[in-house]
């Protein structure tokens, strides 16, 4: 019986952000549909400075969660309001 090694090939990634009236959701998604990281923030009101800070913080956290050699594989992003 032949044994084959299974190699996991990880491709490209995208970052998606949804900004709502009460909170912000951010996801790092592999192109095969797997969610690598999901971060959430909640606020009473979507004050611009708070939203920009949270958005920047979440995106930086997601990028830093990837090994350095994979960070260039982020090839897309989307924001929904």
C-alpha positions in Angstrom: 0.0 0.0 0.0 1.4 3.4 -1.0 1.3 6.3 1.5 1.1 9.8 0.1 2.1 12.9 2.0 -0.6 15.5 2.1 0.6 19.0 1.6 -1.5 22.0 2.6 -1.2 24.7 0.0 -2.3 28.0 1.2 -3.1 30.6 -1.5 -4.3 34.1 -1.4 -6.2 36.0 1.3 -8.7 38.9 1.5 -9.8 41.2 4.3 -13.4 42.1 4.6 -14.8 44.8 7.0 -18.4 45.6 7.8 -19.0 48.9 9.6 -22.4 49.2 11.3 -24.2 51.6 13.5 -23.3 49.6 16.7 -20.1 47.8 15.7 -17.4 46.7 13.3 -16.6 43.2 12.0 -13.4 42.3 10.3 -12.4 39.0 8.7 -9.3 37.5 7.1 -10.4 35.0 4.6 -8.5 32.4 2.6 -9.6 32.3 -1.1 -10.9 28.7 -0.4 -13.5 30.3 1.9 -11.9 29.4 5.3 -12.0 32.2 7.8 -8.5 32.7 9.3 -9.3 35.4 11.8 -12.5 37.2 12.9 -12.4 40.4 15.0 -15.3 42.5 16.4 -15.6 45.9 18.0 -18.7 47.4 19.5 -19.5 51.1 20.1 -22.5 53.2 21.2 -22.2 55.4 18.1 -20.0 55.1 15.0 -17.8 58.1 15.7 -15.3 58.5 12.8 -12.1 58.5 14.9 -13.2 55.4 16.9 -14.2 53.5 13.7 -10.9 54.4 11.9 -8.9 53.4 15.0 -10.7 50.1 15.3 -10.4 49.4 11.6 -6.7 50.2 11.5 -6.1 48.1 14.6 -8.0 45.0 13.3 -6.3 45.1 9.9 -2.9 45.4 11.5 -3.7 42.5 13.8 -4.9 40.3 10.9 -1.8 41.1 8.8 0.5 40.4 11.8 -1.3 37.0 12.4 0.1 35.7 9.1 3.7 34.4 8.8 5.9 37.1 7.3 6.3 35.3 4.0 2.5 35.1 3.5 1.6 38.7 4.1 2.1 39.6 0.5 -0.6 37.1 -0.4 -3.3 39.5 0.7 -4.8 40.4 -2.7 -8.2 41.9 -1.9 -10.2 43.9 0.5 -13.8 45.1 0.8 -15.7 47.4 3.1 -19.4 47.4 3.6 -21.4 50.1 5.4 
